[in-house]
């Protein structure tokens, strides 16, 4: 409790010293606590422009606040231009920690001084972020690498801030009953998990390896290779990637990069990660994305910083794909039905009323370029709609929502005329066709084949159990029916596999026969 109080006091002190109360409460009655702090710290007030004050305050408050600033920097439709420009410096220009600390961290983690581990090691960091900083180096075999070193003391700082957030979430649920449907404690718990995952650099290395494998044959996205012999929880070493930061639009244009294609490719990469893989980069602010200008990989995205990734199960992917496709087709009735069928909206919700509310929210944004659409305003109206119909917020999708905001910010920078709906709709339709068509069925049969091999020997025993229960009355007939249906479904799946295998064998035999006759002829 004392630590929470001290952290809260520091937040209030920093906010007052940098004049954040003036920014946040312009035109409002200033609370008594703020007036008291203004009196105590008047002699330490920072008088720089508001955007600089905001950035410096977020840097001083620590990594969670820095990440908040990173998200705001991608929203020029919601934030004034001076604040957006200044907060963009948080993406890769957070003040570095001393190189001596980085070298000590590497020595402890890898068991040797960097000068012994590498042929060359640059003591000056090339980039510094909220969680770690990066130094360039060269392996003894000549390969160029990037060495990422965790900031000292991160666990304690994040733990204090998350404890405050958890206390605030409980307090909000008590004083605002309507907030319970938003699940604030579960949302905070979800962020807690992902932030602590980000503090384990081995987990980040594993995330990068998975994403690299998912896009191994892609011509759109590149992911650095991890050098596992040099990876620990506090230090990781990866392939050095060369490119232009995606935020430097003028440099990209001067290099001949097609910005419209780049924005379209970004949308495809996002939907591929979400719907094909269910595994997506969830920290896609401009500081984590480069664009290659090498001849062999010209115009490809380069992803960096894999500390935060999101995962979706099959239910989430199916639900999202149906909703996205229904949105793109303006089938608002299907959107309403999907919300009710998934349990996100109460069962007694009237479909026609929810349909009308969703239509009023989304219809105005269609057939307009991205520069004329504010997804911030759309999300606000959707929130108001969900509040009216008691729609529950799903904590597992919070990262996806955040990533979509980042995608919008990137799209605005690259191509303000990008029509997100027209770009995404064909991809989603193709994905849905693959899921419900023959190709989808074959893939699912392949996945289920090992289970069928286990179920097949059990069928006689299961059938005997069902017949035995028929001979002896049971207290609950529904239990017997459930067993019968379960056995029948298993048998149907088995027969489907048998038919497919037999068909494939017949086709193969026919093909071999034709080839043999052709050779004889």
Helices and strands as residue ranges (DSSP letters): H 2-17, H 20-24, H 32-40, G 42-44, H 50-61, H 63-72, H 81-87, G 88-90, H 99-110, H 114-117, E 120-121, E 127-128, E 132-138, E 144-150, H 154-175, G 177-182, H 184-198, H 201-214, E 221-223, G 228-230, E 235-239, E 244-245, H 249-254, H 259-271, I 272-277, E 279-281, G 286-288, E 289-291, G 295-297, E 301-303, E 309-311, H 314-328, H 332-341, H 351-362, G 363-365, G 370-372, H 375-388, G 395-397, H 398-414, H 420-436, H 438-456, H 459-471, H 477-520
